[in-house]
Amino acid sequence: MKANVGSLDKTLRIIAGILLIALAATGYIGVWGWIGVVPLATGLFSFCPLYSLIGIKTCKIP
């Protein structure tokens, strides 16, 4: 698994994921908020399977 998520992209994914999970955990939004696990995981692992499929790479590492 090669990294394909850059630093800004990674930071935004982690923040969005934590925010969605927190909102779902507090009951502010419904169960769909738990979808925040996906951006959180892709941010933490610096790898997005969808980016690989469509050929996008936001990181500068070759």
C-alpha positions as CSV (number, residue, x, y, z in Angstrom):
1,M,0.0,0.0,0.0
2,K,1.7,3.2,-1.2
3,A,0.6,6.5,0.3
4,N,-1.6,8.5,-2.0
5,V,-3.0,11.1,0.5
6,G,-1.0,14.3,1.0
7,S,-0.6,16.2,4.3
8,L,-3.4,18.8,3.8
9,D,-5.7,16.1,2.6
10,K,-4.7,13.9,5.5
11,T,-5.4,16.6,8.1
12,L,-8.8,17.5,6.6
13,R,-9.8,13.8,6.5
14,I,-8.8,13.3,10.2
15,I,-10.6,16.4,11.3
16,A,-13.8,15.6,9.3
17,G,-13.7,12.0,10.6
18,I,-13.4,12.9,14.2
19,L,-16.1,15.6,13.9
20,L,-18.6,13.2,12.3
21,I,-17.9,10.5,14.9
22,A,-18.2,12.9,17.7
23,L,-21.5,14.2,16.4
24,A,-22.8,10.7,15.9
25,A,-21.7,9.6,19.4
26,T,-23.4,12.6,21.1
27,G,-26.6,11.9,19.1
28,Y,-26.6,15.3,17.4
29,I,-26.7,13.5,14.0
30,G,-28.0,10.0,13.2
31,V,-26.1,6.8,12.7
32,W,-24.9,8.0,9.4
33,G,-22.3,10.1,11.2
34,W,-20.4,6.9,11.9
35,I,-19.4,7.0,8.3
36,G,-16.7,9.3,9.7
37,V,-14.7,6.2,10.4
38,V,-13.8,6.1,6.7
39,P,-12.2,9.5,6.3
40,L,-10.5,9.0,9.7
41,A,-9.0,5.6,8.6
42,T,-7.9,6.9,5.2
43,G,-6.3,9.9,6.9
44,L,-4.5,7.8,9.5
45,F,-3.2,5.3,6.9
46,S,-2.5,7.9,4.3
47,F,-4.1,5.7,1.7
48,C,-7.4,6.1,-0.1
49,P,-8.6,3.1,-2.1
50,L,-10.8,5.3,-4.2
51,Y,-7.9,7.5,-5.1
52,S,-6.0,4.4,-6.4
53,L,-8.9,3.4,-8.6
54,I,-9.2,6.8,-10.3
55,G,-5.5,7.6,-10.3
56,I,-5.4,10.5,-7.9
57,K,-2.4,11.2,-5.7
58,T,-2.2,14.2,-3.5
59,C,1.1,13.4,-1.7
60,K,4.5,14.5,-3.0
61,I,6.3,11.2,-2.2
62,P,7.0,9.3,-5.4
